[in-house]
Amino acid sequence: MRWDNLADNPDETTKTGTGALFAADAVTTRTFDTPEFRGITFHEVRARSIVNRVPGASRMPFEWTVNPYRGCTHACVYCFARKTHSYLDLDTGLGFDSQIVVKINAPELVRRELASPRWHGAHIAMGTNVDCYQRAEGRYGLMPGILTALRDHANPFSILTKGTLILRDLELLRQAAEVTEVGVSVSVGFTDPGLWRTVEPGTPSPERRLNVVRTLSEHGIGCGVLMAPVIPYLGDRPDQLRATVRAIAAAGATSVTPLVLHLRPGAREWFMEWLGHHHPHLVRRYERLYADGAYAPTWYQRRITRYVHELATEYGIGPSHHGTPRGFPERDERRTPPAASEPTQLTLL
Ligand code: SF4
């Protein structure tokens, strides 16, 4: 494994000269013989920086991120972050699901970097690469320290997750929301239980995720839903889209933002292998739909987006169902960069 390259985007690492983000001798490898963590290997590292700047060309509506983990036990077949495991010479398939890098000093680094005179309080997005409330968080408990630092510095932030563990930190979120802008979005692309079990095998069920939305709302923390991914030919039937938007509305989501599956290198190979195994009759159709690259054709994306927006209106989700998912700010170019920089290849859950 290449422990000298923890940056999420190796090209940017070279450009910025950040190089190694932790020393090779700082890696401790652990396994836990509990049913929850059987078969999973944790690589504990002491990172050198934690607040990362999004590469300038990113299409994402945020500039700064914090990612305390690499790899994700939620194991979504389509996960867009799989590619980043290859930068460590780790496998992007099962290895991504079971070899988890844990930046154990993330809370102290966040506190230190927020206190830097060069940091001027820009919005920080979390859950943009891998899920910060994946199962590992139940054991390592990094998020409470991170949220406490953000609260103490009244630093605006957002979280995107599929993890119900976020409810453990409800009180911290509530406290932070009293002093700064806090946005939470939960990712629910569909509610079909059969599809969930095969394509997102390590995640809490869509129903439990929507319960997170409901609970947060009941405690005064508005929560949007990133309806992602909408999976062509498996989760895009009108009745499926309707059932999903109806459930999102019933959970009290403040917004719904649809996003059609995209298949970048790393995710594409793993997804297509899964498709060939579970739905071989769809392989040719997918090859045609994604013939031009990682994204489905514009006409297809527009059709899904338009229909979901119509449903959102029908079910009274809003008012921002046509905009950025809740918690993800418009870009603010006036912000000043901090000292730390770990370039990040961004994904959305
Ligand atoms: S899509 Fe999100 S929740 Fe699923 S494996 Fe990737 S990072 Fe984890």
Residues whose N, C-alpha, C, O or C-beta is under 5 A from the ligand:
A	BS01	SF4	C72 H74 A75 C76 C79 N129 V130 D131 K162 L348 L349
